[in-house]
Amino acid sequence: MTGLGHAGLFIETAAGSVLCDPWVNPAFFGSWFPFPDNTDLDWAHYGRAADYLYVSHLHRDHFDAENLRRTVRKDITVLLPAFATDELERELSALGFTKFLRAPSGTPVERDGLRIMITALTGPGDGPIGDSALSLDDGRTVLLNQNDAHPLDIAAIREFGEVDAYFVQFSGAIWYPMVYQLPLSAKKEFAARKRQGQFDRALRYIDAVEAKHVFPNAGPPCFLDDELFEHNGTGQDGESIFVDQLEFLRQLGRARPRVAAHLLLPGTVAEPEDTACKLTHRYTETEIEHIFGEKPAYLREFAGRSGPRSPPSAPHGPPRCPASGC
């Protein structure tokens, strides 16, 4: 399993490979970027090599139309969640994709030795474009890629198989409370509650799934425009919600010291084998320390690499209300 940044994964199994949520181009009026920078990955390789494409839902930090159009071969088999409406299928068809494997929600299907199950969320809180989680089993390893989905029936997902590798959402994906007109003290309090709620939710899922290996995934975004820069991470005064991977792993280590949790960065290759997991980072320890320990400097370098930026008229993010629990 290779991390591609944010919720992106390239999963190589004994029965085929799956490309998941390959996001690289700035989203939401060009204001959201994956953290850390994933622009130098070989996207064309992943788009050619994959046997299956899985896009969990249509939010633009998961559905990158430009990347899908440019780098993913159009005869790939698309694993399509069973949403109530067909927006995702229509958008993928408009990009040139023609082969769809429509999987009934929560029902395993088998293709050439690979068991596949997509759990589609279609409740009112998920919106018409839905959300979904992916389970895979190649006879050797069982994987659960949860993305932004918040499925209620974890017992049904566990019936698919004992999970070896679990990719769990851990960071915020919403502009609440940062851009609301609130006193700073209120923003700090609401953001603290939001960060704790995010962690508590992830912890509940980790406890329920009982996977051998856990990987924080699907976040956080970062912001390179000058007027949005202060919202990176947990903000200047604790008024933001975008916990990073190392912060989550440290908090998880204190709460659940026996959980085998691993840092997944763009380009990291994870090879789980029972209770062991071999990790191969493309970054050195010094580079990782720079990314997380000197985050403002790293993000300024990232902004410089991304070229001149036109300031957005207002901060934009996924059209989600605070009640959605993102």
C-alpha positions as CSV (number, residue, x, y, z in Angstrom):
1,M,0.0,0.0,0.0
2,T,1.5,3.3,-1.1
3,G,0.2,6.6,0.4
4,L,-0.6,9.2,-2.2
5,G,-1.5,12.0,0.1
6,H,-4.7,13.0,1.8
7,A,-7.1,10.0,1.2
8,G,-5.1,8.8,-1.8
9,L,-3.9,5.2,-1.9
10,F,-2.3,2.8,-4.4
11,I,-3.1,-0.7,-3.2
12,E,-1.3,-3.6,-4.7
13,T,-2.8,-7.1,-4.0
14,A,-2.3,-10.6,-5.2
15,A,-5.4,-10.2,-7.3
16,G,-5.0,-6.7,-8.8
17,S,-4.3,-3.1,-7.8
18,V,-6.6,-0.3,-6.8
19,L,-6.1,3.4,-7.1
20,C,-8.1,5.3,-4.5
21,D,-9.1,9.0,-4.3
22,P,-6.1,10.4,-6.2
23,W,-6.2,14.1,-5.3
24,V,-3.2,16.4,-6.2
25,N,-4.6,19.6,-7.8
26,P,-5.8,22.6,-5.6
27,A,-9.5,22.2,-4.7
28,F,-12.3,24.5,-3.6
29,F,-11.5,27.6,-5.7
30,G,-7.8,26.7,-5.5
31,S,-7.6,27.2,-1.8
32,W,-7.1,23.6,-0.5
33,F,-3.9,21.6,-1.0
34,P,-2.9,18.1,0.2
35,F,-0.5,18.0,3.2
36,P,2.3,17.2,2.8
37,D,3.0,18.1,-0.8
38,N,2.3,15.2,-3.2
39,T,2.8,17.0,-6.6
40,D,6.1,15.2,-7.3
41,L,4.6,11.6,-7.2
42,D,4.5,9.7,-10.5
43,W,0.8,10.1,-11.0
44,A,1.0,8.7,-14.6
45,H,2.5,5.5,-13.3
46,Y,-0.3,4.9,-10.7
47,G,-3.0,5.8,-13.3
48,R,-1.5,3.3,-15.8
49,A,-0.7,0.5,-13.4
50,A,-4.0,0.3,-11.5
51,D,-6.6,-2.4,-12.4
52,Y,-9.4,-0.6,-10.5
53,L,-10.2,3.0,-9.7
54,Y,-12.2,3.9,-6.5
55,V,-13.4,7.4,-5.8
56,S,-15.2,7.4,-2.5
57,H,-17.4,10.5,-3.2
58,L,-17.5,13.7,-5.1
59,H,-16.0,16.2,-2.7
60,R,-13.1,17.8,-4.6
61,D,-10.5,16.8,-2.1
62,H,-11.3,13.2,-3.2
63,F,-12.6,13.7,-6.8
64,D,-9.8,15.4,-8.7
65,A,-11.2,15.7,-12.2
66,E,-8.0,17.1,-13.8
67,N,-5.8,14.3,-12.4
68,L,-8.3,11.6,-13.4
69,R,-8.6,13.1,-16.9
70,R,-4.8,13.4,-17.4
71,T,-3.3,10.4,-15.7
72,V,-5.7,7.5,-15.3
73,R,-6.3,5.2,-18.3
74,K,-10.0,5.3,-19.3
75,D,-10.4,1.5,-19.8
76,I,-9.8,0.9,-16.0
77,T,-12.7,-0.7,-14.0
78,V,-14.3,1.8,-11.7
79,L,-15.6,0.5,-8.4
80,L,-18.8,2.5,-8.1
81,P,-20.6,2.9,-4.7
82,A,-24.4,2.3,-4.7
83,F,-25.4,5.9,-4.1
84,A,-29.1,7.0,-4.3
85,T,-28.3,9.3,-7.2
86,D,-26.0,9.0,-10.2
87,E,-23.9,12.2,-9.9
88,L,-20.6,10.3,-9.4
89,E,-21.1,8.0,-12.3
90,R,-22.1,10.8,-14.6
91,E,-19.0,12.9,-13.6
92,L,-16.7,9.9,-14.2
93,S,-18.4,9.1,-17.5
94,A,-17.9,12.7,-18.6
95,L,-14.2,12.2,-18.1
96,G,-14.2,9.2,-20.4
97,F,-14.5,6.2,-18.0
98,T,-16.8,3.5,-19.4
99,K,-16.3,0.3,-17.3
100,F,-18.2,0.3,-14.0
101,L,-18.5,-2.4,-11.3
102,R,-21.6,-1.5,-9.5
103,A,-21.4,-3.0,-6.0
104,P,-24.5,-3.3,-3.9
105,S,-23.8,-1.5,-0.6
106,G,-22.4,-3.9,2.1
107,T,-22.4,-6.9,-0.2
108,P,-19.1,-8.5,-1.1
109,V,-18.4,-9.2,-4.7
110,E,-15.5,-11.2,-6.2
111,R,-13.4,-10.3,-9.2
112,D,-10.5,-12.6,-10.3
113,G,-9.7,-13.6,-6.7
114,L,-10.2,-10.1,-5.1
115,R,-13.1,-9.7,-2.7
116,I,-14.5,-6.2,-2.8
117,M,-17.1,-4.6,-0.6
118,I,-18.2,-0.9,-0.7
119,T,-20.3,0.5,2.1
120,A,-22.2,3.4,0.7
121,L,-23.6,6.1,3.0
122,T,-26.8,7.6,1.7
123,G,-28.4,9.2,4.7
124,P,-29.6,12.8,4.7
125,G,-26.5,14.0,6.6
126,D,-24.3,12.6,3.8
127,G,-26.0,14.6,1.1
128,P,-27.0,13.4,-2.4
129,I,-23.4,12.9,-3.4
130,G,-23.0,10.4,-0.6
131,D,-19.8,9.0,1.0
132,S,-18.4,5.5,1.1
133,A,-15.9,3.1,2.6
134,L,-13.9,0.3,0.8
135,S,-13.1,-3.2,2.0
136,L,-10.7,-5.5,0.1
137,D,-9.5,-9.0,0.7
138,D,-7.0,-10.8,-1.6
139,G,-6.9,-14.0,0.5
140,R,-3.9,-12.8,2.4
141,T,-4.7,-9.3,3.7
142,V,-7.9,-7.6,4.6
143,L,-8.0,-3.8,4.2
144,L,-10.6,-1.2,5.2
145,N,-10.3,2.3,3.7
146,Q,-12.8,4.4,5.5
147,N,-12.2,7.8,3.8
148,D,-14.6,10.4,5.2
149,A,-17.4,7.9,5.7
150,H,-18.9,7.4,9.1
151,P,-20.7,4.0,8.9
152,L,-22.8,3.0,11.8
153,D,-22.8,-0.8,11.4
154,I,-19.1,-1.7,12.0
155,A,-20.1,-5.2,12.9
156,A,-21.3,-5.7,9.3
157,I,-18.0,-4.4,8.0
158,R,-16.1,-6.7,10.3
159,E,-18.0,-9.7,9.0
160,F,-16.1,-9.1,5.7
161,G,-13.0,-10.3,7.5
162,E,-10.5,-9.5,10.3
163,V,-9.0,-6.2,9.3
164,D,-5.2,-6.2,8.9
165,A,-4.8,-2.6,7.6
166,Y,-7.2,0.2,8.6
167,F,-7.1,3.7,7.0
168,V,-9.1,6.0,9.3
169,Q,-10.1,9.7,8.9
170,F,-8.5,11.7,11.8
171,S,-8.5,15.4,10.8
172,G,-11.0,18.1,10.1
173,A,-12.4,18.8,6.6
174,I,-14.6,21.8,7.2
175,W,-14.3,25.6,7.7
176,Y,-16.0,25.5,11.1
177,P,-15.4,27.5,13.3
178,M,-12.4,29.3,11.7
179,V,-14.2,31.6,9.2
180,Y,-17.4,32.2,11.3
181,Q,-17.9,35.6,12.8
182,L,-17.3,34.7,16.4
183,P,-15.1,36.1,19.2
184,L,-11.7,34.6,19.3
185,S,-12.4,33.0,22.7
186,A,-15.5,31.3,21.2
187,K,-13.5,30.1,18.1
188,K,-10.8,28.6,20.3
189,E,-13.4,26.8,22.5
190,F,-15.4,25.5,19.6
191,A,-12.2,24.4,17.7
192,A,-10.9,22.6,20.8
193,R,-14.2,20.8,21.1
194,K,-14.1,19.9,17.4
195,R,-10.6,18.6,17.6
196,Q,-11.5,16.4,20.6
197,G,-14.7,15.2,18.8
198,Q,-12.6,14.3,15.8
199,F,-10.2,12.3,18.0
200,D,-13.0,10.6,20.0
201,R,-14.8,9.5,16.8
202,A,-11.6,8.1,15.3
203,L,-10.9,6.3,18.6
204,R,-14.3,4.8,18.7
205,Y,-13.8,3.4,15.2
206,I,-10.3,2.1,16.0
207,D,-11.7,0.3,19.1
208,A,-14.6,-1.2,17.1
209,V,-12.6,-2.3,14.0
210,E,-9.7,-3.8,16.1
211,A,-7.4,-3.8,13.1
212,K,-3.8,-5.1,13.4
213,H,-2.5,-1.9,11.9
214,V,-3.9,1.6,11.8
215,F,-3.0,4.4,9.4
216,P,-4.3,8.0,9.9
217,N,-5.5,9.1,6.5
218,A,-7.9,11.4,4.7
219,G,-6.4,14.7,5.9
220,P,-5.4,17.2,6.7
221,P,-5.6,19.9,4.0
222,C,-3.3,22.9,4.0
223,F,-3.6,26.5,2.8
224,L,-1.0,28.4,0.8
225,D,-2.7,31.7,0.2
226,D,-1.5,34.5,2.5
227,E,-5.0,35.3,3.8
228,L,-5.7,31.7,4.6
229,F,-2.2,30.8,5.9
230,E,-3.1,31.4,9.6
231,H,-5.7,28.6,9.4
232,N,-3.1,25.9,8.9
233,G,-2.8,23.2,11.5
234,T,-4.5,24.2,14.8
235,G,-4.1,27.9,13.9
236,Q,-2.2,30.7,15.6
237,D,-4.2,30.7,18.8
238,G,-5.8,27.2,18.7
239,E,-8.8,28.3,16.6
240,S,-8.3,25.8,13.8
241,I,-9.1,22.1,13.6
242,F,-6.5,20.6,11.1
243,V,-4.6,18.2,13.3
244,D,-1.7,16.6,11.4
245,Q,-0.6,13.0,11.2
246,L,2.1,13.2,13.9
247,E,-0.1,15.1,16.3
248,F,-2.8,12.4,16.0
249,L,-0.3,9.5,16.4
250,R,1.1,11.1,19.6
251,Q,-2.4,11.5,21.0
252,L,-3.4,8.0,20.0
253,G,-0.2,6.6,21.6
254,R,-1.2,8.2,24.9
255,A,-4.8,6.9,24.7
256,R,-4.2,3.5,23.2
257,P,-0.5,2.6,23.6
258,R,-1.0,-1.0,22.3
259,V,-2.5,0.1,19.0
260,A,0.0,-0.4,16.1
261,A,-0.4,2.9,14.3
262,H,1.9,4.1,11.5
263,L,2.8,7.4,9.8
264,L,1.6,7.4,6.1
265,L,3.0,10.2,3.9
266,P,2.9,10.7,0.2
267,G,5.1,8.0,-1.3
268,T,5.3,5.9,1.9
269,V,5.0,2.1,1.2
270,A,3.4,0.0,3.9
271,E,3.7,-3.8,3.8
272,P,1.7,-5.3,6.7
273,E,2.5,-8.9,7.6
274,D,0.5,-10.2,10.5
275,T,1.6,-8.1,13.5
276,A,4.6,-6.6,11.7
277,C,4.5,-3.8,9.2
278,K,7.4,-2.7,7.1
279,L,7.3,1.1,6.3
280,T,9.5,2.6,3.6
281,H,9.3,6.4,3.6
282,R,10.7,8.5,0.7
283,Y,11.6,11.2,3.2
284,T,14.5,11.1,5.6
285,E,14.0,11.6,9.3
286,T,15.4,15.1,8.9
287,E,12.9,15.9,6.2
288,I,10.0,14.5,8.2
289,E,11.1,16.7,11.2
290,H,11.1,19.7,8.9
291,I,7.6,19.0,7.5
292,F,6.0,18.7,10.9
293,G,8.4,20.5,13.3
294,E,8.9,23.5,11.1
295,K,5.5,23.5,9.4
296,P,5.2,27.2,8.6
297,A,8.6,27.2,6.8
298,Y,7.7,24.0,5.0
299,L,4.4,25.4,3.8
300,R,6.1,28.6,2.6
301,E,8.4,26.5,0.6
302,F,5.5,24.5,-0.8
303,A,3.8,27.8,-1.7
304,G,6.9,28.9,-3.6
305,R,6.9,25.6,-5.5
306,S,3.3,26.0,-6.4
307,G,3.9,29.2,-8.3
308,P,2.1,32.6,-8.2
309,R,-1.3,32.4,-6.5
310,S,-4.4,34.5,-7.1
311,P,-6.0,35.2,-3.8
312,P,-9.5,33.6,-3.5
313,S,-12.4,36.0,-2.8
314,A,-13.3,34.1,0.3
315,P,-12.1,30.8,2.0
316,H,-13.9,27.8,0.5
317,G,-14.2,24.2,1.5
318,P,-16.4,21.2,1.3
319,P,-20.1,22.2,1.5
320,R,-20.7,20.5,4.8
321,C,-22.5,21.8,7.9
322,P,-21.0,21.3,11.3
323,A,-23.6,18.7,12.1
324,S,-22.1,16.4,9.5
325,G,-19.3,15.5,11.9
326,C,-16.5,15.9,9.5
